[in-house]
Amino acid sequence: MTLSVQFITMLSMTAGGFYLGIALDTFRRLAVFWKQRVLLVYCMEIGFWLAQTLLLYYVLFRANSGELRFYVFLALLLGFSMYKALAANFYKTLLEHVIRAIAAVFRFIERLVIIFIIKPIKFILQMFLAIIIFIAKLLWEILRYSVIIVFTPAVWLYRRIFQIFPETIQKKLHKVAGIYSTIKNKCKKWLNDRKAKRR
């Protein structure tokens, strides 16, 4: 391994250690969103460290074809220490501002979606339902008055014709109506008894 390759390797691993500090602080800050789920915590921890290992080894592979030397770990530690000493506080403050900005943008987009999509759809559905109910009530009233208009003259005509018949025929018609009512009541009673037995 030439001196230039060693220098590039040291520089790359130092930058990798610095990046690892940034990634670790970011991961720890975002971990509050899934810390209540134990299984997810383990999965995220394993995934994070596996991803960082693969990424750093890829950088090392690009620098010196993937040769692991003791100074590689020293360079990583140096970069991580530099981040902690020089940039950790600044980055954490910046990260908080970025998170707040993203949260504000997300809330703004959420409000836009509610105002321009959800509320109009809700209003349209309410209007559509109100129109359907209005039409149903209107049709019911039309049907009710139509029945009244049609059957009122028929009932009046029936009463007039009934009064024309002799008393003997009127009595017979009353008996027939009584028999019909009795049969109707018995049928209703039988159906109710059948329903009660099924229960």
N, CA and C of each residue as an Amber inpcrd file, in Angstrom:
protein
   597
   0.8560000  -1.1940000   0.0000000   0.0000000   0.0000000   0.0000000
   0.8870000   1.2380000   0.0000000   0.7130000   2.0920000  -0.9710000
   1.5380000   3.2820000  -1.1010000   1.1560000   4.3160000  -0.0440000
   2.0380000   5.3090000   0.0930000   1.8150000   6.3640000   1.0850000
   0.5640000   7.1800000   0.7480000   0.3540000   7.4430000  -0.5470000
  -0.8140000   8.2270000  -0.9430000  -2.1130000   7.4740000  -0.6300000
  -2.0900000   6.1550000  -0.8420000  -3.2710000   5.3460000  -0.5390000
  -3.5310000   5.3400000   0.9650000  -2.4620000   5.2500000   1.7540000
  -2.6190000   5.2930000   3.2150000  -3.1810000   6.6400000   3.6660000
  -2.6980000   7.7110000   3.0240000  -3.1950000   9.0440000   3.3770000
  -4.6790000   9.1750000   3.0340000  -5.0670000   8.6980000   1.8560000
  -6.4860000   8.7450000   1.4460000  -7.3390000   7.9010000   2.3890000
  -6.7660000   6.7330000   2.7870000  -7.4920000   5.8620000   3.7060000
  -7.7060000   6.5520000   5.0470000  -6.6460000   7.1540000   5.6000000
  -6.7610000   7.8640000   6.8740000  -7.7710000   9.0030000   6.7860000
  -7.6880000   9.7720000   5.6790000  -8.5960000  10.8980000   5.5100000
 -10.0480000  10.4090000   5.3710000 -10.2440000   9.3380000   4.6160000
 -11.5990000   8.8050000   4.4010000 -12.1830000   8.2680000   5.7010000
 -11.3810000   7.5480000   6.4830000 -11.8790000   6.9700000   7.7250000
 -12.1080000   8.0410000   8.7960000 -11.2810000   9.1040000   8.7650000
 -11.5300000  10.2180000   9.6890000 -12.8670000  10.8790000   9.3610000
 -13.0950000  11.1130000   8.0650000 -14.3890000  11.6640000   7.6400000
 -15.5130000  10.6850000   7.9710000 -15.2330000   9.3760000   7.8260000
 -16.2320000   8.3700000   8.1690000 -16.5760000   8.3920000   9.6480000
 -15.5840000   8.5910000  10.5170000 -15.8430000   8.6920000  11.9480000
 -16.6600000   9.9330000  12.2810000 -16.3290000  11.0510000  11.5850000
 -17.0990000  12.2770000  11.7730000 -18.5560000  12.0440000  11.3540000
 -18.7330000  11.4020000  10.1910000 -20.0900000  11.1000000   9.7170000
 -20.8130000  10.1690000  10.6860000 -20.0860000   9.1860000  11.2450000
 -20.7090000   8.2470000  12.1770000 -21.2520000   8.9760000  13.4060000
 -20.5480000   9.9840000  13.8800000 -21.0470000  10.7700000  15.0040000
 -22.3450000  11.4810000  14.6480000 -22.3870000  12.0750000  13.4420000
 -23.6140000  12.7480000  12.9850000 -24.7630000  11.7440000  12.8790000
 -24.4800000  10.6050000  12.2410000 -25.5250000   9.5920000  12.0460000
 -26.0340000   9.0640000  13.3860000 -25.1210000   8.8570000  14.3440000
 -25.5090000   8.3250000  15.6430000 -26.3860000   9.3070000  16.4130000
 -26.0090000  10.5870000  16.4110000 -26.8270000  11.5880000  17.0920000
 -28.2030000  11.7270000  16.4310000 -28.2240000  11.6670000  15.1160000
 -29.5080000  11.7410000  14.4030000 -30.3880000  10.5470000  14.7580000
 -29.7690000   9.3680000  14.7660000 -30.5200000   8.1560000  15.0870000
 -31.0510000   8.1970000  16.5160000 -30.2290000   8.6360000  17.4510000
 -30.6540000   8.7090000  18.8520000 -31.7820000   9.7370000  19.0300000
 -31.7150000  10.8360000  18.2820000 -32.7860000  11.8500000  18.3940000
 -34.1040000  11.3330000  17.8340000 -34.0360000  10.6060000  16.7330000
 -35.2580000  10.0860000  16.1160000 -35.7830000   8.8340000  16.8090000
 -34.9520000   8.2250000  17.6530000 -35.3640000   6.9800000  18.3140000
 -36.5280000   7.1870000  19.2770000 -36.7950000   8.4390000  19.6740000
 -37.9160000   8.6940000  20.5920000 -39.2550000   8.3210000  19.9620000
 -39.3040000   8.2700000  18.6170000 -40.5590000   7.9850000  17.9390000
 -40.9210000   6.5050000  17.9690000 -39.9590000   5.6430000  18.2450000
 -40.2700000   4.2020000  18.3160000 -39.7560000   3.5340000  19.5930000
 -39.3910000   4.3300000  20.6010000 -38.8150000   3.7440000  21.8090000
 -39.8270000   2.9400000  22.6230000 -41.1370000   3.1760000  22.4180000
 -42.1540000   2.4300000  23.1590000 -42.3350000   1.0110000  22.6170000
 -41.8520000   0.7290000  21.4290000 -41.9970000  -0.6000000  20.8170000
 -40.6630000  -1.3320000  20.8910000 -40.5850000  -2.2730000  21.7850000
 -39.3140000  -2.9350000  22.0820000 -38.7700000  -3.6730000  20.8670000
 -39.6240000  -4.4300000  20.1900000 -39.1780000  -5.2010000  19.0310000
 -38.6580000  -4.2840000  17.9350000 -39.3460000  -3.1560000  17.7150000
 -38.9100000  -2.2050000  16.6970000 -37.5870000  -1.5530000  17.0800000
 -37.3830000  -1.3280000  18.3800000 -36.1150000  -0.7550000  18.8490000
 -34.9560000  -1.6650000  18.4860000 -35.1050000  -2.9660000  18.7540000
 -34.0360000  -3.9200000  18.4260000 -33.7810000  -3.9720000  16.9210000
 -34.8500000  -3.9970000  16.1520000 -34.7090000  -4.0640000  14.6910000
 -34.0240000  -2.8130000  14.1510000 -34.4130000  -1.6430000  14.6710000
 -33.8150000  -0.3890000  14.2010000 -32.3420000  -0.2940000  14.5980000
 -32.0160000  -0.7460000  15.8110000 -30.6120000  -0.7220000  16.2560000
 -29.7480000  -1.6160000  15.3640000 -30.2110000  -2.8270000  15.1350000
 -29.4510000  -3.7620000  14.2890000 -29.3310000  -3.2130000  12.8780000
 -30.4410000  -2.7090000  12.3320000 -30.4180000  -2.1550000  10.9800000
 -29.4860000  -0.9590000  10.8600000 -29.4920000  -0.0850000  11.8900000
 -28.6410000   1.1030000  11.8540000 -27.1670000   0.7200000  11.8260000
 -26.7470000  -0.1160000  12.7610000 -25.3250000  -0.4750000  12.8420000
 -24.8810000  -1.3110000  11.6460000 -25.7630000  -2.1380000  11.1360000
 -25.4280000  -2.9140000   9.9380000 -25.2410000  -1.9840000   8.7380000
 -26.1330000  -1.0040000   8.5950000 -26.0350000  -0.0580000   7.4870000
 -24.7700000   0.7910000   7.5850000 -24.4330000   1.2480000   8.8010000
 -23.2210000   2.0630000   8.9660000 -21.9640000   1.2480000   8.6870000
 -21.9590000  -0.0040000   9.1360000 -20.7940000  -0.8730000   8.8870000
 -20.5890000  -1.0780000   7.3930000 -21.6690000  -1.3760000   6.6880000
 -21.5640000  -1.5980000   5.2340000 -21.1310000  -0.3250000   4.5200000
 -21.6680000   0.8220000   4.9410000 -21.3160000   2.0830000   4.2980000
 -19.8410000   2.4290000   4.5260000 -19.3730000   2.2880000   5.7620000
 -17.9760000   2.6090000   6.0640000 -17.0240000   1.6310000   5.3720000
 -17.4270000   0.3790000   5.2950000 -16.5540000  -0.5890000   4.6060000
 -16.5260000  -0.3010000   3.1060000 -17.6560000   0.1890000   2.5590000
 -17.6670000   0.5710000   1.1470000 -16.7030000   1.7350000   0.9050000
 -16.6880000   2.7160000   1.8220000 -15.7460000   3.8390000   1.7110000
 -14.3120000   3.3240000   1.7850000 -14.0740000   2.3920000   2.7270000
 -12.7400000   1.8050000   2.8600000 -12.3520000   1.0340000   1.5950000
 -13.3020000   0.3270000   1.0150000 -13.0410000  -0.4380000  -0.2050000
 -12.6770000   0.4940000  -1.3580000 -13.3630000   1.6430000  -1.4360000
 -13.0360000   2.6030000  -2.4880000 -11.6720000   3.2480000  -2.2550000
 -11.2600000   3.3290000  -0.9750000  -9.9950000   3.9920000  -0.6610000
  -8.7980000   3.0570000  -0.8490000  -8.8770000   1.8220000  -0.2990000
  -7.7000000   0.9270000  -0.3690000  -8.0640000  -0.5250000  -0.6820000
  -9.1760000  -0.7120000  -1.4160000  -9.6270000  -2.0620000  -1.8120000
 -10.0630000  -2.9100000  -0.6230000 -10.4230000  -2.2750000   0.4780000
 -11.0110000  -2.9900000   1.6080000 -10.0210000  -3.5930000   2.5860000
  -8.7670000  -3.1160000   2.6150000  -7.7670000  -3.6630000   3.5490000
  -7.9610000  -3.0440000   4.9320000  -8.1880000  -3.9150000   5.9250000
  -8.3810000  -3.4550000   7.3050000  -7.0370000  -3.3940000   8.0200000
  -6.6890000  -2.2390000   8.5240000  -5.4650000  -2.0410000   9.3090000
  -5.8390000  -1.3980000  10.6410000  -4.9320000  -1.4640000  11.5900000
  -5.2030000  -0.9260000  12.9170000  -5.4450000   0.5810000  12.8600000
  -4.6870000   1.2700000  12.0020000  -4.8450000   2.7330000  11.9190000
  -6.1960000   3.1330000  11.3360000  -6.8710000   2.2060000  10.6450000
  -8.2090000   2.4910000  10.1310000  -9.1630000   2.7560000  11.2940000
  -9.0940000   1.9130000  12.3200000  -9.9470000   2.0920000  13.5000000
  -9.5380000   3.3390000  14.2740000  -8.2280000   3.6290000  14.3040000
  -7.7710000   4.8480000  14.9670000  -8.3050000   6.0870000  14.2430000
  -8.3260000   6.0280000  12.9070000  -8.8450000   7.1560000  12.1290000
 -10.3400000   7.3420000  12.3760000 -11.0680000   6.2270000  12.4300000
 -12.5030000   6.3150000  12.7470000 -12.7210000   6.9500000  14.1090000
 -11.9600000   6.4980000  15.0930000 -12.0720000   7.0450000  16.4430000
 -11.6950000   8.5220000  16.4730000 -10.6580000   8.8980000  15.6950000
 -10.2500000  10.3060000  15.6210000 -11.3740000  11.1650000  15.0430000
 -11.9870000  10.7120000  13.9500000 -13.0810000  11.4680000  13.3440000
 -14.2800000  11.5800000  14.2690000 -14.5980000  10.4910000  14.9670000
 -15.7110000  10.5090000  15.9080000 -15.4280000  11.4680000  17.0620000
 -14.1910000  11.4610000  17.5660000 -13.7980000  12.3590000  18.6630000
 -13.8300000  13.8180000  18.2170000 -13.4030000  14.0550000  16.9830000
 -13.4360000  15.4270000  16.4560000 -14.8760000  15.9310000  16.3850000
 -15.7660000  15.0800000  15.9520000 -17.1750000  15.4850000  15.8970000
 -17.6980000  15.8120000  17.2910000 -17.4270000  14.9270000  18.2560000
 -17.9200000  15.1380000  19.6150000 -17.3500000  16.4170000  20.2290000
 -16.1030000  16.6990000  19.9390000 -15.4540000  17.8590000  20.5610000
 -15.7950000  19.1630000  19.8530000 -15.9350000  19.1280000  18.5330000
 -16.0340000  20.3620000  17.7690000 -17.4400000  20.6830000  17.2400000
 -18.2060000  19.6540000  16.8980000 -19.4380000  19.9280000  16.1540000
 -20.7030000  19.3390000  16.7700000 -20.5920000  18.5420000  17.8180000
 -21.7620000  17.8330000  18.3400000 -22.8510000  18.8020000  18.7990000
 -22.4740000  19.7950000  19.6100000 -23.4730000  20.7360000  20.1430000
 -24.1390000  21.5400000  19.0210000 -23.3050000  22.0120000  18.0930000
 -23.8550000  22.7770000  16.9740000 -24.8060000  21.9180000  16.1350000
 -24.3950000  20.6710000  15.8610000 -25.2330000  19.8060000  15.0210000
 -26.5520000  19.4580000  15.7150000 -26.4950000  19.1930000  17.0220000
 -27.7270000  18.8710000  17.7460000 -28.7160000  20.0340000  17.7100000
 -28.1750000  21.2700000  17.8730000 -29.0400000  22.4560000  17.7810000
 -29.6330000  22.5950000  16.3830000 -28.7680000  22.4050000  15.3720000
 -29.2390000  22.4770000  13.9860000 -30.2800000  21.4010000  13.7060000
 -30.0610000  20.1910000  14.2250000 -30.9980000  19.0890000  14.0220000
 -32.3640000  19.4110000  14.6170000 -32.3660000  20.0230000  15.8070000
 -33.6380000  20.4040000  16.4250000 -34.3900000  21.4170000  15.5630000
 -33.6590000  22.3830000  15.0040000 -34.2940000  23.3740000  14.1310000
 -34.8490000  22.7080000  12.8730000 -34.1040000  21.7650000  12.3120000
 -34.5590000  21.0630000  11.1070000 -35.8140000  20.2500000  11.4050000
 -35.8110000  19.5520000  12.5520000 -36.9820000  18.7470000  12.9270000
 -38.2010000  19.6370000  13.1200000 -38.0130000  20.7830000  13.7870000
 -39.1330000  21.7120000  13.9800000 -39.6370000  22.2450000  12.6400000
 -38.6980000  22.5570000  11.7370000 -39.0990000  23.0650000  10.4200000
 -39.8760000  22.0070000   9.6480000 -39.4010000  20.7630000   9.6860000
 -40.1010000  19.6740000   8.9840000 -41.4720000  19.4480000   9.5980000
 -41.5470000  19.4850000  10.9450000 -42.8390000  19.3110000  11.6170000
 -43.8000000  20.4350000  11.2430000 -43.2760000  21.6760000  11.1590000
 -44.1270000  22.8110000  10.7800000 -44.6290000  22.6540000   9.3440000
 -43.7430000  22.2210000   8.4420000 -44.1500000  21.9960000   7.0500000
 -45.2010000  20.8980000   6.9810000 -44.9880000  19.8340000   7.7540000
 -45.9430000  18.7230000   7.7650000 -47.3080000  19.1890000   8.2830000
 -47.3120000  19.9940000   9.3660000 -48.5780000  20.5140000   9.8850000
 -49.2620000  21.4220000   8.8730000 -48.4620000  22.2290000   8.1610000
 -49.0190000  23.1140000   7.1420000 -49.6590000  22.3060000   6.0160000
 -48.9590000  21.2670000   5.5560000 -49.4990000  20.4070000   4.5000000
 -50.7560000  19.6930000   4.9900000 -50.7300000  19.2510000   6.2600000
 -51.9030000  18.5800000   6.8380000 -53.1140000  19.5190000   6.8480000
 -52.8790000  20.7740000   7.2250000 -53.9820000  21.7500000   7.2260000
 -54.5030000  21.9880000   5.8090000 -53.5840000  22.0860000   4.8500000
 -54.0010000  22.2780000   3.4600000 -54.8520000  21.1070000   2.9720000
 -54.4210000  19.8900000   3.3190000 -55.1710000  18.6930000   2.9130000
 -56.5610000  18.7140000   3.5460000 -56.6290000  19.0880000   4.8340000
 -57.9260000  19.1360000   5.5250000 -58.8270000  20.1980000   4.9090000
 -58.2480000  21.3930000   4.6400000 -59.0560000  22.5160000   4.1390000
 -59.5030000  22.2850000   2.6980000 -58.5770000  21.8220000   1.8350000
 -58.8700000  21.7770000   0.4000000 -59.3190000  20.3960000  -0.1000000
 -59.1690000  19.3600000   0.7010000 -59.5590000  18.0210000   0.2330000
 -60.6090000  17.3920000   1.1480000 -60.2670000  17.2490000   2.4440000
 -61.1510000  16.5070000   3.3470000 -62.4500000  17.2730000   3.5980000
 -62.3490000  18.5710000   3.9300000 -63.5590000  19.3460000   4.2100000
 -64.4770000  19.4720000   2.9920000 -63.9410000  19.7610000   1.7810000
 -64.8420000  19.7820000   0.6100000 -65.5230000  18.4420000   0.3480000
 -64.7700000  17.3400000   0.4910000 -65.3750000  16.0180000   0.2870000
 -66.4580000  15.7630000   1.3290000 -66.1700000  16.1270000   2.5770000
 -67.1500000  15.9600000   3.6460000 -68.3940000  16.7980000   3.3770000
 -68.1830000  18.0420000   2.9300000 -69.3120000  18.9250000   2.6190000
 -70.1540000  18.3670000   1.4690000 -69.4740000  17.8660000   0.4230000
 -70.1880000  17.2940000  -0.7290000 -71.0090000  16.0770000  -0.3080000
 -70.4110000  15.2130000   0.5280000 -71.1340000  14.0240000   0.9980000
 -72.3470000  14.4150000   1.8440000 -72.1680000  15.4210000   2.7180000
 -73.2950000  15.8760000   3.5360000 -74.4040000  16.4660000   2.6680000
 -74.0130000  17.2510000   1.6660000 -75.0070000  17.8250000   0.7560000
 -75.7280000  16.7290000  -0.0250000 -74.9540000  15.7440000  -0.5020000
 -75.5420000  14.6380000  -1.2560000 -76.5280000  13.8550000  -0.3970000
 -76.1420000  13.6060000   0.8610000 -77.0300000  12.8940000   1.7790000
 -78.2810000  13.7160000   2.0800000 -78.0970000  15.0230000   2.2700000
 -79.2600000  15.8940000   2.5350000 -80.2100000  15.9200000   1.3430000
 -79.6600000  15.9490000   0.1350000 -80.5050000  15.9420000  -1.0750000
 -81.2800000  14.6420000  -1.1860000 -80.5930000  13.5120000  -0.8970000
 -81.2640000  12.2000000  -0.9590000 -82.4070000  12.1360000   0.0490000
 -82.1410000  12.6160000   1.2860000 -83.1800000  12.6040000   2.3210000
 -84.3490000  13.5090000   1.9130000 -84.0300000  14.6900000   1.3530000
 -85.0800000  15.6120000   0.9080000 -85.9350000  14.9830000  -0.1940000
 -85.2720000  14.3450000  -1.1670000 -86.0040000  13.7080000  -2.2690000
 -86.8690000  12.5680000  -1.7450000 -86.3120000  11.7680000  -0.8060000
 -87.0800000  10.6570000  -0.2390000 -88.3230000  11.1820000   0.4950000
 -88.1520000  12.2400000   1.3010000 -89.3030000  12.8250000   2.0110000
 -90.3250000  13.3870000   1.0320000 -89.8260000  14.0520000  -0.0250000
 -90.7310000  14.6330000  -1.0240000 -91.5350000  13.5440000  -1.7320000
 -90.8520000  12.4580000  -2.1080000 -91.5460000  11.3480000  -2.7690000
 -92.5730000  10.7090000  -1.8390000 -92.1980000  10.5840000  -0.5550000
 -93.1320000  10.0030000   0.4130000 -94.3740000  10.8760000   0.5620000
 -94.1880000  12.1880000   0.6380000 -95.3380000  13.0870000   0.7590000
 -96.2080000  13.0370000  -0.4960000 -95.5590000  13.0050000  -1.6680000
 -96.3230000  12.9020000  -2.9220000 -97.1250000  11.6150000  -2.9600000
 -96.4820000  10.4980000  -2.5530000 -97.1670000   9.2040000  -2.5440000
 -98.3310000   9.2150000  -1.5570000 -98.0940000   9.8020000  -0.3700000
 -99.1360000   9.8390000   0.6570000-100.3470000  10.6470000   0.1820000
-100.0770000  11.8270000  -0.3710000-101.1960000  12.6540000  -0.8440000
-101.8680000  12.0460000  -2.0750000-101.0850000  11.3460000  -2.8980000
-101.6780000  10.6660000  -4.0570000-102.6460000   9.5810000  -3.6120000
-102.2280000   8.8170000  -2.6020000-103.1080000   7.7710000  -2.0660000
-104.3790000   8.3840000  -1.4900000-104.1860000   9.4830000  -0.7450000
-105.3690000  10.1580000  -0.1590000-106.3000000  10.6610000  -1.2620000
-105.7130000  11.2810000  -2.2940000-106.5290000  11.8280000  -3.3880000
-107.2560000  10.7220000  -4.1440000-106.5750000   9.5770000  -4.3310000
-107.1780000   8.4810000  -5.0920000-108.2440000   7.7580000  -4.2840000
-107.9420000   7.4710000  -3.0080000-108.8390000   6.6280000  -2.2220000
-109.9750000   7.3960000  -1.5400000-109.8210000   8.6870000  -1.3230000
-110.9020000   9.4540000  -0.6810000-112.1950000   9.4330000  -1.5040000
-112.1640000   9.7050000  -2.8040000-113.4000000   9.5900000  -3.5840000
-113.9530000   8.1590000  -3.6090000-113.0350000   7.1540000  -3.6400000
-113.4870000   5.7610000  -3.6700000-114.2220000   5.4090000  -2.3810000
-113.6630000   5.8630000  -1.2330000-114.3240000   5.6050000   0.0520000
-115.6590000   6.3260000   0.1210000-115.6710000   7.5680000  -0.3300000
-116.9330000   8.3390000  -0.3360000-117.9730000   7.6700000  -1.2220000
-117.5520000   7.1920000  -2.4200000-118.4620000   6.5170000  -3.3430000
-118.9810000   5.2150000  -2.7540000-118.0710000   4.4920000  -2.0820000
-118.4870000   3.2250000  -1.4470000-119.5480000   3.4770000  -0.3860000
-119.3480000   4.5160000   0.4120000-120.3340000   4.8230000   1.4610000
-121.6980000   5.2050000   0.8590000-121.6600000   5.9910000  -0.2160000
-122.9170000   6.3840000  -0.8620000-123.6450000   5.1720000  -1.4470000
-122.8610000   4.3000000  -2.1030000-123.4780000   3.1020000  -2.6930000
-124.0150000   2.1900000  -1.6030000-123.2550000   2.0720000  -0.5060000
-123.6660000   1.2130000   0.6060000-124.9870000   1.6940000   1.2080000
-125.1490000   3.0280000   1.2700000-126.3860000   3.5720000   1.8370000
-127.6020000   3.3230000   0.9270000-127.3360000   3.1180000  -0.3780000
-128.4300000   2.8680000  -1.3240000-129.0240000   1.4740000  -1.1300000
-128.1540000   0.5040000  -0.7250000-128.6370000  -0.8780000  -0.5660000
-129.6970000  -0.9700000   0.5350000-130.5880000  -1.9350000   0.3980000
-131.5620000  -2.1850000   1.4860000-130.8620000  -2.6050000   2.7610000
-131.6020000  -2.5000000   3.8770000-131.0100000  -2.8130000   5.1850000
-130.5950000  -4.2720000   5.2850000-131.3700000  -5.1680000   4.6610000
-131.0090000  -6.5970000   4.7270000-129.6610000  -6.8440000   4.0690000
-129.4390000  -6.2280000   2.9210000-128.1430000  -6.4130000   2.2250000
-127.0110000  -5.7580000   3.0230000-127.3060000  -4.6040000   3.6550000
-126.2860000  -3.9410000   4.4750000-125.8620000  -4.8160000   5.6440000
-126.8810000  -5.5030000   6.2510000-126.5480000  -6.3990000   7.3640000
-125.6940000  -7.5570000   6.9090000-126.0460000  -8.1110000   5.7100000
-125.2440000  -9.2170000   5.1790000-123.8140000  -8.7730000   4.8770000
-123.6930000  -7.5690000   4.3200000-122.3450000  -7.0510000   4.0420000
-121.5580000  -6.8380000   5.3370000-122.2340000  -6.3730000   6.4000000
-121.5740000  -6.2220000   7.7100000-121.0890000  -7.5680000   8.2260000
-121.9240000  -8.6130000   8.0370000-121.5180000  -9.9570000   8.4770000
-120.2910000 -10.4420000   7.7030000-120.3310000 -10.2050000   6.3680000
-119.1670000 -10.6140000   5.5410000-117.9140000  -9.8830000   5.9940000
-118.0530000  -8.5730000   6.2480000-116.9040000  -7.7930000   6.7310000
-116.4200000  -8.3100000   8.0700000-117.3900000  -8.7120000   8.9460000
-117.0040000  -9.2570000  10.2510000-116.2590000 -10.5740000  10.1060000
-116.7570000 -11.4380000   9.1960000-116.0690000 -12.7280000   8.9550000
-114.6590000 -12.4820000   8.4220000-114.5460000 -11.5210000   7.4970000
-113.2300000 -11.2010000   6.9350000-112.2740000 -10.7020000   8.0190000
-112.7960000  -9.8330000   8.9220000-111.9590000  -9.3140000  10.0160000
-111.5340000 -10.4350000  10.9490000-112.4610000 -11.3830000  11.2310000
-112.1360000 -12.5140000  12.1050000-111.0460000 -13.3740000  11.4890000
-111.1980000 -13.6810000  10.1910000-110.1820000 -14.4920000   9.5010000
-108.8290000 -13.7730000   9.5130000-108.8910000 -12.4800000   9.2650000
-107.6520000 -11.6820000   9.2490000-106.9730000 -11.7100000  10.6150000
-107.7350000 -11.5450000  11.6860000-107.1720000 -11.5470000  13.0360000
-106.6040000 -12.9100000  13.3960000-107.3070000 -13.9810000  12.9840000
-106.8040000 -15.3370000  13.2620000-105.5030000 -15.6140000  12.5200000
-105.4220000 -15.1570000  11.2820000-104.1840000 -15.3360000  10.5070000
-103.0120000 -14.5950000  11.1620000-103.2990000 -13.3700000  11.6280000
-102.2550000 -12.6030000  12.3080000-101.8030000 -13.2950000  13.5860000
-102.7720000 -13.8320000  14.3480000-102.4570000 -14.5190000  15.5990000
-101.6330000 -15.7730000  15.3290000-101.9970000 -16.4950000  14.2570000
-101.2650000 -17.7230000  13.9220000 -99.8210000 -17.3980000  13.5190000
 -99.6520000 -16.3140000  12.7240000 -98.2980000 -15.9150000  12.3230000
 -97.4640000 -15.4670000  13.5170000 -98.0880000 -14.7380000  14.4430000
 -97.3500000 -14.3050000  15.6330000 -96.9510000 -15.4920000  16.5090000
 -97.8540000 -16.4810000  16.6180000 -97.5280000 -17.6800000  17.3950000
 -96.3620000 -18.4370000  16.7700000 -96.3670000 -18.5390000  15.4300000
 -95.2730000 -19.2170000  14.7310000 -93.9400000 -18.5170000  14.9580000
 -93.9590000 -17.1770000  14.9080000 -92.7320000 -16.4120000  15.1510000
 -92.2440000 -16.5960000  16.5760000 -93.1930000 -16.6290000  17.5410000
 -92.8200000 -16.8090000  18.9520000 -92.1940000 -18.1700000  19.1820000
 -92.7080000 -19.2180000  18.5220000 -92.1650000 -20.5770000  18.6790000
 -90.7590000 -20.6690000  18.1000000 -90.4940000 -19.9850000  16.9830000
 -89.1660000 -20.0130000  16.3700000 -88.1290000 -19.3700000  17.2560000
 -88.5220000 -18.3460000  18.0070000 -87.5810000 -17.7030000  18.9230000
 -87.2610000 -18.5870000  20.1180000
